[in-house]
Amino acid sequence: MNAEHPHRRLVAAVEEIAASGRDGAVLMFEAEGSSLERLRQGGASDEQVAAIFLEAPRVAGSLVPNAEWVRTGWSRFECAVPGDREALGDSARTLIKGLLCHPDFCSLRWRATLTRIFPGEALRTLVCDPGYDLAAAKTWVVAWVDPYAGDDWKESQRYPTTTILWED
């Protein structure tokens, strides 16, 4: 069987939006690391933690419909979605607030990051890393990230612009 790798579907979706010239973003949600560690220290078993991350994309799919979620890390899920900053920010807040209200997920702090899909340049979006700007966030947060727009974006120290849209 020649099944397409899930990451390839994410890349293809980003490429499609970038090529179309439509507004869009890569919506990523993940559990903040120290809250995951506290959950484990509080007695959660590996099986309980694994169950959370197996269930997370199903819950995310019910909160952000028409998104094909791909697990891109142990506690990270991503999808490419068309739309403008305001509408996608609302979708990301709905996602995070839905996780906050869900009994299985409320013990973790979740963050959602929307990385703008750079028109005509999917790779610029896919390699954009807002990690430094978000590393200090210890709350539930939704952030919008604009990849570095200069022609020299492949050079080192070309940082994206990260804007916090919502935090709790």
N, C-alpha and C positions, 0 to 999 in steps of 0.2 A: 504494500500500500504506500502511496506517495502523498501523504498528507502534508499540507502546507504548514510550516512552522508558524506558531502564533505571532512571534515577533515580526515575521515577514508581512503578515496581514496588517499589523500596526504601521509598519513602514509604508506599505502600499497605500493605506488610508491617508497618511500624512502627505505622501507624494501627490495623491489625487487632489487633495484640498489645495496644496501649494501650487500645483499646475493650473487649477481652475481660477486662481485669483480671488477666490472667496475668502472671507474671514473665517478663521478657525483656530483651534488650539489643541495641543495634546493635554488632556486632562489626566492627571496622575493623583492617586490618593495612596497614602501609606500611613502606617502606625509610627508614631514618634518613638525612637529607640528606648529612652529611659522609662517611658510608660509601659513598654513591653517588658522591660527588666523588672519593674515593680510588680507587674502581673505575675511573673514567674516567682518572684520572691514572696508574693502573697499566697503561694501554694498551687498556682495553676500548673497542671501537668503538661508535658509536651503534647499529648493528645488533645487536650483542651485548647492549647494555643494553635495547633495545626487545624483544628476544627473551625476556629475563628477565621483563619485565612482561606480555608476552603469554602466557607459560606459567604465571605465578604463580596466576591464578585456577583453572586446571585442577588444579594441585598442591593448592591450598587446598581445592578441592572434594573431593579424595580424603582429605584430613585432617579436614575438618569436613563430613561428608555432610549432605544435605538442606538445604543453605544455598544460596541463590541470590545469588552474588557479583555485585556491580556495581562497575565501575571508576569511582571518583569523583574521581580525580586522576591525575596522571602515574604516581605510584608508590603509589597508595592504592586499596584495595578494601574494600567494605563489604557487610554483609548484616544482616538482622534475624532474630534467633533467639529462640525461647521458651526459658525455663529459668531456674533460680535462679543466684545468684552463684557458688556453689561449682561446679556442673556446667559453667556457661559459662566460668569461670576455667580449669577442666581442659581444656575444648575449645580455648581460646585458647593455653594452654601446649602442647598437642599440635600446634597449628598452628605456633607459633614454633619449637618443637623440631624439627618436621618440616622446616621451611625451613632451620634450622641444619644439619641432616644432609644436605640435598639438595646435590649437587655444584654445581649451577648457581646456587644462592642463598646459599651459606654465606659468600661474600665480602661480603655486605651485612649490616648490622645491621637487624633487623626489630623493629618494635614492634606490639603488638596492644592495642587499647583497646576495652573493653566499656563502653558508655554505657547505663546502666539506662534502660529504657523507662518513662517516668513514667506511672503508671496514669491513663487518661482524657485524657492531654494529649500527643499525639504531637509537637506543635510544640515543646514544652519539651525533649524529647529531641533533636529534629532540629537545634535551634539551639545546643545545649550545646557549648561549645568548651573542652576541657581542655588546649589547646595550651600555655599558659604553664607549667602544672605538668609537662608532659612535655618541654618544650624542652631542658632540661638533661640529659635521659637520653641517655647515649652507649653504652648497652649494649642487649642483647636484653631486652625488657621486656614484661610484661603488666600492664595497669592496669585498675582498675574505677573508673568515674566515676558519681557520683550527681549528677544535675542539681540546681541550687539549688531547694530545696523551698518557699521562702516565696511568699506570694501576690503579692509585688512582683517576681517573677522577671524581668520584662521591663525593669526598671530597670537602668541601668549599674552595674557593679561588683557584680553578683550572681554569685558564682563557684561552680562545682561543687566537690564534694569528690572528690579523686582519691586512690586508694589503690593502691600498687604491690603486686600479688599475687605477682609472680615477676620476677626479673631474673637475668641471667647475665653 
